[in-house]
Amino acid sequence: MEISQVKDLANRLKANIGKVVNGKEEVTDRVLTALFASGHLLLEDMPGTGKTTLAKALARSIEADFTRVQFTPDLLPSDLTGVNFFSQKEGDFIFRKGPLFTNILLADEINRTTPRTQSSLLECMEEGQVSVDGSTYQLGKPFFVIATQNPIETQGTFPLPEAQLDRFFMKLSMGYPSKEAEEAMLGRFQQENPLDSLNPAATKEEVVEAREAVKRVRVSDVVRGYIIDLAHASRSFEGVRLGLSPRGALALMRGAQVRAAFGGRDYVTPDDVKEIAPYVMSHRILVRGGSALRDADAAPKALQGILAAVPVPVEK
């Protein structure tokens, strides 16, 4: 797939999702960035802002399998991965696949389940595989996790540790719609749900091809140096206890490659890096005396200082 085709694919998907999720073009663009970068997404927002609707619209737009799991304190790892059970008919153990065997997994309210179950997602998110009783099973492609969490009603929740937050490519918040967008939403949903009549705009195979094409977008030594400078500055910035990890630096580069492809370019610019940095870096920065999850303002403020302190390279 050529870069121009990646741009066309992204535009088709944005337009198709926009038939259901109106007024959230920027959020949709970021979600597609995470999808095309082979990452996973953490959505933190109030209830009822359209997180599930967005995930379903994305799945239908690419003809992908979709599974939603409501995370609760009694959810077990085997409820996600699947179990081996003895079949009297077959006379042997048979593996029954769990909900992880899908293309798009909506992990709803991930912070309401125990750390043991949360950690069961780590291998599948990072390696694209599931291990059960010594056997390894490959997940389908694409495999995209959209995890949600509610910033209010934190009683009885299990906040994600920083090591697990780092597994998410990007953290987003949808926010409430504008007055005009909410009026349009009420009109569209008055008689029927637009999701029921939403037709695919692409195939999941095209998404897999686009992921490979994005990796071929050129990143110059100067831009790579800029990414490294940002990473090292975040680790030594005043007031920051935990900066960008090497995994985070790689995510920043991959996100910038997707931004370039969405712009129809086969090369990355420093502006691509700066544009995607707030969404890739904020949840990975831990300020002193707090956490990236609990203090919603401290990490973005620190990131602004980091971006301002690191000189942006210019073409000679």
MIDREN-44007 format. One record per residue: residue number from 1; x, y, z of N, C-alpha, C in turn. Coordinates in pm, whole numbers. Layout:
N
NUM;X;Y;Z;X;Y;Z;X;Y;Z
...
***
This chain:
316
1;84;-120;0;0;0;0;88;125;0
2;53;221;-86;127;346;-95;79;445;13
3;162;546;41;128;645;142;0;720;105
4;-18;749;-23;-140;817;-66;-263;733;-37
5;-248;602;-44;-360;513;-14;-389;509;136
6;-283;523;217;-303;531;362;-385;655;396
7;-351;767;335;-424;891;359;-570;876;316
8;-592;817;200;-729;797;151;-808;705;243
9;-744;599;292;-809;506;383;-849;576;513
10;-760;657;567;-789;728;691;-905;826;672
11;-908;896;560;-1016;991;533;-1150;920;518
12;-1149;804;453;-1274;728;439;-1327;683;574
13;-1237;636;658;-1279;588;789;-1329;703;876
14;-1261;817;871;-1305;933;949;-1445;978;907
15;-1468;982;777;-1599;1023;727;-1707;923;767
16;-1674;795;763;-1773;692;794;-1808;693;944
17;-1706;704;1028;-1731;709;1173;-1807;836;1209
18;-1780;944;1134;-1849;1070;1160;-1999;1065;1136
19;-2046;964;1064;-2190;947;1046;-2260;909;1176
20;-2182;854;1268;-2237;811;1398;-2189;901;1510
21;-2059;928;1514;-2000;1012;1618;-1973;1149;1558
22;-2061;1242;1585;-2052;1374;1523;-1980;1473;1614
23;-1902;1562;1554;-1837;1667;1631;-1712;1623;1704
24;-1664;1501;1677;-1545;1450;1744;-1440;1408;1641
25;-1422;1492;1540;-1330;1459;1432;-1187;1444;1482
26;-1146;1532;1575;-1009;1525;1625;-987;1397;1705
27;-1085;1360;1788;-1073;1236;1866;-1067;1116;1772
28;-1153;1115;1671;-1153;1006;1574;-1018;995;1505
29;-961;1109;1471;-830;1111;1407;-724;1049;1497
30;-728;1079;1626;-630;1023;1720;-651;872;1737
31;-776;830;1740;-805;686;1752;-748;611;1633
32;-767;665;1514;-713;601;1395;-559;605;1395
33;-503;710;1452;-357;716;1466;-306;600;1550
34;-372;575;1662;-332;462;1747;-351;329;1676
35;-461;316;1602;-488;191;1529;-383;166;1422
36;-350;267;1343;-255;252;1233;-112;236;1285
37;-87;282;1408;47;271;1467;66;139;1540
38;-32;50;1530;-27;-82;1596;-20;-69;1746
39;-82;36;1801;-85;56;1946;-220;23;2005
40;-238;63;2131;-363;43;2202;-402;173;2270
41;-530;187;2301;-584;317;2339;-648;311;2477
42;-624;415;2558;-691;431;2686;-779;555;2679
43;-911;535;2696;-1007;645;2695;-1053;671;2837
44;-1027;789;2888;-1071;826;3022;-1169;941;3011
45;-1294;916;3051;-1396;1021;3039;-1518;985;3121
46;-1608;1083;3131;-1732;1064;3204;-1821;960;3134
47;-1914;898;3207;-2006;802;3144;-2096;871;3042
48;-2128;797;2937;-2225;846;2839;-2171;943;2737
49;-2039;954;2721;-1984;1048;2625;-1958;985;2488
50;-1990;857;2471;-1981;796;2339;-1862;706;2317
51;-1799;660;2423;-1680;576;2409;-1714;443;2342
52;-1820;378;2390;-1860;250;2332;-1908;268;2189
53;-1983;373;2164;-2034;400;2029;-1920;421;1931
54;-1816;492;1974;-1699;515;1889;-1631;383;1854
55;-1614;296;1954;-1549;167;1931;-1630;81;1835
56;-1761;78;1853;-1847;-1;1765;-1845;54;1622
57;-1848;186;1609;-1846;247;1476;-1715;216;1404
58;-1604;216;1478;-1475;181;1418;-1475;37;1370
59;-1526;-54;1453;-1529;-196;1416;-1614;-219;1292
60;-1728;-155;1285;-1815;-173;1168;-1755;-110;1043
61;-1678;-5;1062;-1621;64;947;-1514;-17;878
62;-1452;-112;950;-1346;-193;888;-1386;-342;883
63;-1512;-371;904;-1563;-510;901;-1484;-600;995
64;-1460;-552;1116;-1379;-627;1212;-1468;-689;1319
65;-1418;-795;1379;-1486;-856;1493;-1473;-762;1613
66;-1582;-749;1687;-1584;-657;1801;-1636;-731;1924
67;-1566;-712;2037;-1608;-772;2163;-1598;-667;2274
68;-1703;-660;2353;-1704;-569;2467;-1706;-652;2595
69;-1613;-621;2687;-1606;-689;2816;-1622;-585;2926
70;-1721;-605;3012;-1739;-517;3128;-1650;-567;3240
71;-1551;-488;3276;-1456;-530;3379;-1517;-506;3517
72;-1517;-610;3598;-1572;-608;3733;-1472;-673;3828
73;-1489;-652;3961;-1392;-709;4055;-1384;-861;4053
74;-1490;-929;4010;-1488;-1075;4010;-1445;-1135;3876
75;-1402;-1051;3782;-1357;-1101;3652;-1222;-1169;3667
76;-1209;-1289;3613;-1085;-1366;3623;-1006;-1360;3493
77;-875;-1382;3497;-796;-1386;3373;-850;-1486;3272
78;-895;-1601;3320;-948;-1703;3229;-1076;-1658;3160
79;-1147;-1561;3221;-1266;-1506;3156;-1230;-1427;3031
80;-1104;-1385;3023;-1056;-1312;2905;-985;-1404;2806
81;-894;-1484;2858;-810;-1564;2769;-880;-1688;2717
82;-967;-1748;2798;-1029;-1875;2763;-975;-1986;2853
83;-1034;-2104;2843;-997;-2214;2932;-990;-2346;2854
84;-915;-2438;2908;-916;-2576;2858;-1019;-2655;2938
85;-1109;-2723;2869;-1209;-2805;2938;-1209;-2945;2875
86;-1247;-3041;2958;-1246;-3179;2912;-1378;-3210;2841
87;-1368;-3250;2717;-1485;-3288;2638;-1503;-3439;2643
88;-1614;-3481;2701;-1641;-3625;2706;-1663;-3682;2565
89;-1716;-3599;2477;-1741;-3645;2340;-1609;-3671;2268
90;-1512;-3579;2284;-1383;-3593;2217;-1286;-3678;2297
91;-1310;-3690;2427;-1220;-3766;2511;-1087;-3698;2533
92;-1086;-3565;2524;-962;-3490;2539;-995;-3349;2582
93;-890;-3275;2621;-910;-3135;2658;-920;-3049;2532
94;-1012;-2955;2533;-1034;-2864;2421;-1026;-2721;2472
95;-959;-2637;2396;-944;-2497;2437;-1065;-2417;2388
96;-1129;-2353;2481;-1242;-2264;2446;-1190;-2120;2452
97;-1188;-2055;2339;-1133;-1920;2329;-1217;-1819;2406
98;-1147;-1723;2467;-1213;-1616;2540;-1235;-1493;2451
99;-1287;-1387;2508;-1318;-1266;2430;-1195;-1194;2375
100;-1074;-1231;2420;-954;-1167;2363;-934;-1204;2217
101;-995;-1311;2172;-978;-1355;2034;-1077;-1278;1946
102;-1042;-1155;1918;-1123;-1066;1839;-1030;-967;1770
103;-1087;-872;1699;-1005;-768;1636;-1002;-640;1718
104;-1119;-598;1764;-1129;-478;1847;-1194;-516;1979
105;-1118;-500;2088;-1167;-534;2221;-1192;-407;2299
106;-1314;-390;2346;-1348;-278;2433;-1342;-327;2577
107;-1238;-287;2649;-1222;-323;2789;-1286;-213;2873
108;-1413;-228;2902;-1492;-122;2965;-1463;-114;3114
109;-1425;5;3159;-1393;31;3300;-1286;-65;3351
110;-1173;-60;3286;-1063;-153;3315;-1012;-138;3458
111;-1030;-19;3517;-981;2;3654;-1074;-54;3760
112;-1181;-122;3721;-1272;-182;3819;-1243;-330;3842
113;-1145;-384;3773;-1109;-524;3796;-976;-532;3869
114;-943;-650;3916;-825;-667;4000;-696;-659;3918
115;-583;-626;3982;-455;-621;3909;-421;-752;3839
116;-461;-864;3897;-433;-993;3834;-499;-1002;3697
117;-623;-958;3687;-693;-962;3558;-642;-854;3465
118;-610;-737;3520;-553;-631;3437;-425;-678;3370
119;-341;-748;3446;-212;-791;3393;-227;-899;3286
120;-341;-968;3284;-361;-1070;3182;-373;-1010;3042
121;-396;-878;3038;-401;-810;2909;-263;-778;2854
122;-161;-779;2942;-29;-729;2902;31;-808;2787
123;29;-941;2798;92;-1023;2695;22;-1005;2561
124;-111;-1004;2563;-183;-994;2436;-164;-856;2373
125;-153;-751;2456;-133;-617;2401;6;-601;2342
126;105;-659;2406;243;-640;2363;286;-741;2257
127;244;-867;2276;293;-974;2190;191;-1021;2087
128;64;-985;2104;-38;-1032;2010;-64;-1181;2023
129;-51;-1233;2146;-71;-1375;2167;-122;-1400;2308
130;-175;-1519;2330;-228;-1559;2459;-167;-1693;2496
131;-121;-1707;2620;-64;-1833;2669;-154;-1891;2776
132;-197;-2014;2755;-284;-2084;2850;-233;-2226;2868
133;-203;-2262;2993;-159;-2398;3026;-41;-2445;2939
134;54;-2355;2917;174;-2392;2842;161;-2385;2692
135;43;-2355;2641;23;-2344;2496;3;-2197;2459
136;57;-2159;2344;47;-2021;2297;-44;-2014;2176
137;-134;-1917;2177;-230;-1898;2068;-215;-1757;2014
138;-202;-1745;1884;-187;-1615;1820;-324;-1548;1806
139;-325;-1418;1829;-447;-1340;1812;-458;-1293;1667
140;-578;-1256;1627;-601;-1210;1491;-539;-1073;1465
141;-532;-1038;1340;-480;-906;1299;-589;-833;1220
142;-609;-706;1251;-546;-630;1360;-606;-667;1495
143;-528;-646;1600;-579;-660;1736;-562;-526;1805
144;-673;-466;1847;-672;-329;1896;-755;-323;2024
145;-691;-286;2134;-759;-274;2262;-796;-128;2287
146;-924;-104;2315;-970;26;2359;-1019;8;2502
147;-940;55;2598;-976;44;2739;-1034;176;2786
148;-1137;169;2869;-1199;291;2922;-1190;289;3073
149;-1191;408;3129;-1202;420;3274;-1271;551;3308
150;-1341;548;3420;-1422;659;3466;-1342;738;3569
151;-1318;868;3547;-1237;946;3641;-1309;978;3772
152;-1441;955;3778;-1515;977;3901;-1556;842;3959
153;-1613;843;4078;-1654;720;4146;-1536;622;4153
154;-1429;667;4215;-1308;585;4222;-1310;484;4336
155;-1415;485;4419;-1422;390;4529;-1435;248;4475
156;-1350;159;4525;-1355;21;4482;-1286;-5;4350
157;-1203;88;4304;-1131;69;4178;-986;33;4205
158;-918;-13;4101;-777;-52;4108;-701;28;4002
159;-645;144;4041;-576;229;3942;-466;152;3871
160;-455;176;3741;-351;110;3663;-214;158;3707
161;-122;69;3734;14;112;3769;84;175;3648
162;186;254;3675;256;325;3567;312;229;3463
163;358;110;3507;413;13;3412;307;-34;3313
164;182;-42;3359;76;-85;3268;24;31;3184
165;24;151;3240;-14;268;3160;79;283;3040
166;206;248;3061;305;261;2955;274;168;2838
167;195;65;2860;159;-28;2753;61;34;2654
168;-7;138;2697;-104;203;2608;-32;307;2522
169;-54;297;2394;10;388;2300;-33;532;2326
170;-160;551;2358;-214;686;2367;-326;690;2471
171;-340;803;2536;-451;826;2628;-530;947;2580
172;-663;930;2570;-748;1035;2517;-867;1059;2609
173;-928;1173;2590;-1054;1205;2655;-1148;1262;2549
174;-1270;1208;2539;-1363;1253;2436;-1424;1388;2470
175;-1459;1407;2597;-1521;1532;2637;-1666;1541;2593
176;-1736;1638;2648;-1876;1657;2611;-1885;1724;2473
177;-1989;1693;2397;-2003;1756;2264;-2045;1902;2276
178;-2024;1975;2168;-2071;2113;2163;-2224;2113;2154
179;-2284;2228;2175;-2430;2239;2170;-2482;2198;2033
180;-2414;2242;1927;-2458;2209;1791;-2446;2059;1765
181;-2333;1999;1809;-2312;1857;1786;-2413;1774;1864
182;-2449;1819;1985;-2546;1744;2064;-2685;1754;2004
183;-2719;1871;1948;-2848;1885;1880;-2855;1792;1759
184;-2745;1785;1681;-2741;1696;1565;-2751;1550;1608
185;-2689;1517;1721;-2695;1379;1771;-2837;1340;1807
186;-2909;1428;1875;-3047;1398;1912;-3133;1378;1788
187;-3108;1456;1684;-3184;1440;1561;-3156;1307;1492
188;-3028;1264;1491;-2993;1140;1424;-3044;1018;1499
189;-3042;1025;1631;-3078;909;1712;-3227;908;1750
190;-3305;1005;1702;-3444;1015;1745;-3527;893;1705
191;-3511;849;1581;-3593;739;1531;-3518;608;1519
192;-3388;614;1499;-3310;491;1486;-3166;516;1524
193;-3096;409;1551;-2953;417;1583;-2873;411;1454
194;-2796;516;1423;-2717;516;1297;-2621;399;1287
195;-2583;340;1399;-2494;224;1395;-2557;107;1321
196;-2691;95;1331;-2759;-19;1270;-2749;-17;1118
197;-2735;100;1060;-2730;112;914;-2592;152;863
198;-2491;151;953;-2356;191;911;-2291;81;828
199;-2248;116;709;-2182;21;619;-2030;34;630
200;-1958;-74;603;-1811;-67;609;-1755;29;504
201;-1646;95;541;-1576;183;447;-1443;125;405
202;-1404;15;468;-1276;-51;437;-1282;-192;493
203;-1170;-261;483;-1160;-395;540;-1046;-398;641
204;-1050;-496;729;-942;-506;827;-810;-542;761
205;-817;-608;644;-694;-638;571;-627;-510;523
206;-706;-411;485;-649;-282;444;-579;-215;562
207;-636;-228;680;-573;-169;799;-438;-234;825
208;-430;-367;811;-304;-438;830;-201;-390;728
209;-243;-372;603;-152;-322;499;-106;-180;531
210;-199;-98;581;-163;40;615;-62;44;728
211;-75;-47;824;21;-54;934;163;-80;882
212;174;-167;785;305;-197;728;357;-79;647
213;267;-10;576;309;105;495;361;218;584
214;298;237;699;338;344;790;482;325;837
215;523;201;855;659;173;903;765;217;802
216;724;234;676;820;274;573;833;426;560
217;756;501;636;769;647;634;905;685;691
218;979;766;619;1117;798;654;1125;889;777
219;1216;854;867;1245;935;985;1394;970;980
220;1425;1096;958;1564;1138;942;1638;1130;1075
221;1771;1137;1067;1852;1136;1189;1820;1256;1277
222;1790;1370;1213;1758;1491;1289;1630;1473;1369
223;1528;1415;1308;1400;1395;1376;1415;1290;1486
224;1490;1184;1456;1514;1083;1559;1588;1145;1678
225;1683;1233;1649;1754;1302;1756;1661;1388;1839
226;1563;1451;1773;1466;1535;1845;1382;1450;1940
227;1340;1332;1893;1262;1243;1978;1344;1198;2099
228;1471;1165;2076;1559;1122;2185;1581;1237;2284
229;1597;1359;2232;1614;1475;2319;1492;1495;2408
230;1372;1478;2351;1250;1492;2430;1243;1385;2539
231;1280;1262;2502;1276;1153;2600;1372;1180;2715
232;1496;1221;2683;1595;1244;2788;1560;1367;2871
233;1502;1469;2808;1462;1588;2882;1350;1555;2981
234;1259;1465;2941;1149;1429;3030;1198;1355;3154
235;1312;1286;3141;1363;1208;3254;1440;1292;3355
236;1481;1411;3314;1559;1497;3404;1490;1630;3431
237;1368;1647;3384;1298;1775;3399;1260;1797;3545
238;1268;1919;3590;1240;1951;3730;1095;1914;3766
239;1080;1843;3876;947;1805;3922;896;1674;3865
240;970;1613;3774;928;1488;3712;1005;1373;3775
241;932;1274;3824;995;1157;3885;1015;1044;3786
242;925;1033;3689;934;927;3588;906;989;3451
243;1004;976;3361;990;1034;3229;953;931;3124
244;973;967;2998;936;883;2887;1026;760;2878
245;966;643;2868;1042;519;2857;1088;498;2713
246;1182;406;2690;1218;373;2552;1099;325;2470
247;1005;253;2534;883;214;2463;802;337;2423
248;801;437;2512;730;561;2482;795;638;2368
249;930;637;2364;1000;704;2254;968;637;2121
250;961;505;2121;925;433;2000;781;465;1959
251;692;475;2057;553;511;2026;545;652;1969
252;627;743;2019;629;880;1969;673;883;1823
253;775;804;1790;821;797;1651;714;735;1561
254;652;626;1607;550;560;1526;429;650;1505
255;391;722;1611;279;815;1596;310;926;1498
256;433;976;1500;472;1081;1405;471;1027;1262
257;509;900;1244;502;840;1111;358;834;1061
258;265;800;1149;124;796;1108;75;936;1074
259;114;1035;1154;72;1173;1125;122;1217;987
260;244;1180;955;299;1214;824;220;1145;713
261;189;1017;733;113;942;631;-26;1000;613
262;-90;1041;723;-223;1102;713;-216;1234;636
263;-99;1296;638;-80;1420;561;-34;1395;419
264;-22;1268;382;20;1234;246;169;1243;223
265;248;1246;331;394;1257;319;462;1125;354
266;574;1100;290;651;979;321;772;1012;408
267;770;1124;477;877;1164;567;816;1237;687
268;885;1226;801;837;1286;926;906;1420;949
269;832;1516;998;886;1646;1035;880;1663;1187
270;956;1755;1244;946;1781;1389;805;1822;1431
271;732;1889;1343;594;1928;1377;505;1805;1397
272;530;1698;1323;455;1574;1344;479;1522;1485
273;604;1531;1530;639;1484;1665;571;1571;1770
274;577;1703;1754;517;1793;1852;365;1777;1857
275;305;1751;1743;159;1740;1737;109;1618;1814
276;181;1508;1804;135;1383;1866;186;1367;2008
277;287;1444;2047;353;1427;2178;257;1436;2297
278;164;1532;2303;78;1539;2423;-4;1414;2447
279;-44;1345;2341;-129;1227;2356;-48;1101;2385
280;77;1101;2343;162;985;2364;241;994;2495
281;276;1115;2536;367;1132;2649;299;1160;2783
282;185;1228;2783;128;1278;2909;104;1167;3012
283;48;1055;2969;16;950;3066;139;870;3107
284;253;897;3044;376;828;3079;464;910;3171
285;425;1034;3199;504;1121;3284;446;1119;3425
286;530;1090;3522;489;1087;3663;557;1202;3736
287;476;1292;3788;531;1407;3860;556;1368;4005
288;643;1443;4070;676;1412;4209;554;1440;4299
289;528;1346;4387;417;1363;4480;281;1327;4422
290;277;1268;4303;149;1232;4244;168;1121;4144
291;68;1097;4064;76;996;3959;14;1052;3833
292;54;997;3719;2;1044;3591;-148;1023;3582
293;-200;926;3657;-344;899;3651;-421;990;3745
294;-369;1013;3866;-447;1085;3966;-443;1236;3947
295;-335;1289;3899;-322;1433;3881;-334;1464;3733
296;-454;1510;3693;-481;1527;3551;-410;1647;3492
297;-371;1745;3574;-313;1869;3522;-161;1873;3531
298;-103;1804;3629;40;1818;3655;124;1766;3538
299;90;1646;3486;170;1588;3378;164;1672;3250
300;44;1717;3205;41;1803;3085;119;1933;3103
301;116;1990;3222;193;2113;3246;343;2085;3237
302;385;1973;3294;526;1936;3285;566;1912;3140
303;476;1851;3063;506;1824;2922;521;1954;2843
304;440;2052;2874;454;2182;2807;592;2241;2831
305;639;2228;2956;772;2278;2987;881;2201;2914
306;863;2071;2900;961;1987;2830;967;2025;2683
307;851;2039;2620;847;2076;2478;907;2214;2454
308;887;2304;2550;942;2439;2536;1093;2441;2558
309;1142;2349;2641;1286;2349;2675;1372;2283;2568
310;1314;2194;2490;1394;2123;2389;1385;2198;2256
311;1498;2243;2202;1495;2316;2075;1442;2229;1962
312;1358;2290;1878;1305;2218;1761;1406;2229;1648
313;1450;2118;1593;1550;2124;1485;1490;2185;1358
314;1573;2252;1285;1531;2313;1159;1618;2257;1048
315;1561;2253;929;1632;2198;814;1742;2294;771
316;1861;2239;749;1973;2322;707;1965;2351;558
***
